[in-house]
Amino acid sequence: MPISTEAVPFEPRRFRSAAAHYMAGRPGYAPRLIQRVVEFGKLGAADRVLDLGCGPGQLARAFAPFAGEVLGIDPEPEMLRLAARGAPANVKFLEGSSYGLGPHLGMFRLVIMGRSFHWMDRVDTLQRLDEMIEPGGAVALFGDKHPDEPANAWRQAFQELVERYAADDPHRHQRHEPGRASNVAVLLNSAFAELEEISVIERRDLPAAALIDRALSISSTSRARLGDRADALVAEIGALTAQLAPAGHLVEVVASTALMAHRGRDIR
C-alpha cells in the first residue's frame, strides 16, 4: 500500500468553537514531561521557543520559565485570545500557521507542537523549520496516550459515542486513513531524523462533566461543525457519564508524550 504524506486541507477557523472547551476537556501535559524536554533539549534561559499551533497556550506558558522568549502561533483568533490571558511577559502570540514560517521569525532552539503537527503539510513544515532551528536544536511533538489499564475501561464507550458523531467528517477520515504516513515516518525522512520518545504516565481524577468539554474541543465534534446535533451529543454524554460515574468522577491513566527530533547530522 502506498504511503501518503498529503496534507489535510487547511481550514484556519476549524477550531473556532472548540477553543472555549480545550483547556477543560483535553488532558494536560505532565509538568515532569516539560522538565524532561527542557533537559533533553538543553534549553537555556536565553533561548527562544516556537509553539507552532499553540491553541490556548498551554505549552507556551509551560515553557516560559525555562526560556528567554516563547512565540506562539495559531490560525484561530479565539485560541489566541484565550492564550493571551495572563500570559507571562516573555510569551508572545501571533496569528498565523505553518504555511507562513520563514526566516523573518528568527531562529529558535526548540520548536514545540501540541496535537497540531497532523493538521499541517508535515513535509513542508519540517523543511521550513530546518532553516529556523539553531544547530543542536530540536523539534518536540507533544501528545497523549491512554494505556490499556482497567481504570481506562470507560474510554471505549466514550470513544465509540464520539466517533459516531464524527463519522461524516472527511478530513478526520483522511488523517486516520490506513495509508497515511505516521509522524515518525515523516520525521525519519526529514532533516530531523534522530528520534527519541519521552513519556510520563499519571493516574488522574477526571470530573465526568469534563467529557462534554473533551468532545466539544475536538474539531470533528465541535458545535461549529455539528450545529444542532451538538446538543444531542451533549445529552448522550450526560446519560453515559451518569451510568459510568454516578458520583460525578472518573479516573484515567494518561501517558503524556513528547517525540523529540534532532538533526541526524548537525553540521551547522
N, C-alpha and C positions, 0 to 999 in steps of 0.2 A: 504494500500500500504506500503511495507517495506521501511524503511528509510535507505539510503546508506551513509556511510562515506568513501567509497572507494576513494583513492587518484587518481587524474588525473595523467597519465603517465608523468614522469619527463623529460622535454626537456630543458636542460640547455641553449641552444642557441636560444630559441624560440623568444626572443625579440632583436635579433642581429641587424636587420634593423629598428626596431621600436624605438630604443634608440634615434636616431637623431631627432625624431619628438615628443618625450614625453613631454618635458617641454613646448613647444609651443602649443601642442594640448590638453593636459589634464587640466581640471580645477584645479587651485591651491587651497591649503588649506588656509582657512582664518587665518590671524595672531591671531585674537581673540580666535580661536579654540585652537591653540597651547598654548596660555596663560592659557586657561581654563584647558587643560590637565595637564600642568605643576602644576597648583594649586591643581587640583583634585588628582594627583599622588604624591603630596608633594615632588616634585623633588627639590633637593638641589644642590648647586654649586660643591659639591664633588662627586656627584652621577654619575654612569655610565648608559648609554642608549645604547640599541642594536636596530638598524634599520634593520630588517630582510626582505630581498627582497627590498633593498634600492633603486634600479633603479638608476636614475641620481642624487640621493642625496638630493632631495627637503626637505624631513622631517629631515634628518640628519643635514643639515645646519640650519633648523628652530629651532632645539632643542639645538644646540651648545651653544648659550649664557646662557642657563639655567642649564648646566650640566658640570661636570668635564671632561668627555670623552664621545664621541659618536663613536660607532663602526658600520659601515655599511657593510652588507654582501649581495652579489648578485652573481648569477652564470654567468652573462653576462659581459665579459670583456669590451665591448663598453659602457655599462651603467656605469661601474666603472671608465672608462677613463673620461667620462663626469662629473661624480660625483666629481672626484678629482680636477677638475679645480677650483682654487681659494677657496678651502675648508679651513675653519678655522684650526688653528694648533691643536685644541683638537678633530678634526674629523679624523678618520682613516677608510680606506676601505679595505675589504678582499674579495677575490674571493671564493665563497662557497655557501652553501644552507642550508636549514633547516635539511637536512639529515646529515650534519656534525656538528650539535650542540652538545656541551658537556662541561664538567667542565673545559677543557683546555682553554676555552674562558673567564673564570672568572665569577663573579657574577654581576648582573645588578639590578638597581632599577626599570627600566622601559624598556619594550620591545615594540617597535612600528612597525607596518606593514601598509604600504600604498597600498591598492589594490593588495596585494600579498598573503594573507592567503589562498585564494581559490585555489591557484596553488599547495599547499603543501599537504602532508599527515597530515591533521589537528590534528588527534588524537595523532599521534606520536610526532608532533611538540610540543603540549602542555605538553605531558609527559616529554619531554626533558627540556622544559622551566621551569617546576616545580622544577628542580634541579639547575636552574641557576638564578632564581629571588629571591631577598632578601625577608625576612619577611616584610610584608607590601607593597611589590612591586606590580606591575600591568602589564597587557598586554593591549595595546591600538590598536584597529583595525580602521584605517582611511579609509574613503570612501567619496563619494559624491552622492547626490541625486538631482533630478530636480523636484521641486514641481509642481503640476498641476496648473500652472499660465498662463494667456494669453500671457505673454512675452515668454513663452517656447513653444508656439504652433508650431514653425518651427521645433522643435525636432522630431516630428513624421515622417515627410518626410525624414529627415536626417537618423534617425534610421532605417527606412524601407530600405533605399538605402544601408546602411552598412550591414544590416542583409542579404540582397540578395547576397552580395559578400562573406559573412562569412558562408553561409548556409552549405557548404560542409566541414566544419572543425569538425571532430568527437569529438575533445577534448572540443570544445565550447559546443557541444550538451551535453556532459557528465556533464559539470559544471552547465548547466541550466536544466537538466532533472528533472521532477516533483518529483521523489523520493529521490532526493539528500538532505541530511541534511543541514539546514542553518547554518551559522556561530554561530548564537545564540544557536541553538540546540547542536552544538558540544561543545561550551563553558559551557553550563549548565550541561553537562555530564563529565566535566573535573574538575580538582582541582580549576580552576578559574571560579567559578560558581556565584559569586556575581557581577551582571552586572548593568551598568548604561550607557545610551547613551547621548552624548553631541552633540548639533547641533547648527551651526551658519549659518544663512541664509543671503545671499547678492544678490543684483542686480548688475550685471556686464556688462560692454561693451565688446563685443566679435568681433574682426576682422573676417569677413566672411572667409578670407583665412585660418584662424586657423582651420577650419573644415577639411581641407585637412590633416593638421598635426594630428588632432584628429583621423581621420580614419586610417592613416598610423602608428599611435602609438599603435593601437590595434593589438595584435599578430595574430588574425584571418584574418585581412585585411592588414597586413604588406606587404611590397614589397617582402620580402623573401618568404612569403607563396603564394602570388598571382602571382608572376612572371610577365608575360606580361599583365595580367589582371589589374595590379595596375594602369597602365596609363589610362585604360578605367574608373576605379573608380574615379581617379582624375578628368578626364574630366566631368564625371557625377556630381560630387560635384560642380565643377565650374559652370556648367549650372544651377544647383539647387540654388546655392547661388546668381547667377545673378538675378534669379526670386525673391528669398526671401529677398535679401538685395542689391538693386540696388546701394545704396550709399556705400556699402562695409562694413557695420557694422550691427551686430545683438545685441540683448540684451538677456541675460539668467539669470534666477534666480537659484542660486546654493545653496544647503544646504551642507556645509562641515560637516562631521560627524566623531565622534570618539566613538567607542564602548569600554568602559573601563571594564576590567575584573580583579577582585581581587579574592584571595582565599576565599572560603566560610567560612573557619575556619582556620585562620593563627596561628598555634600553635608553629611555629619555633622560 
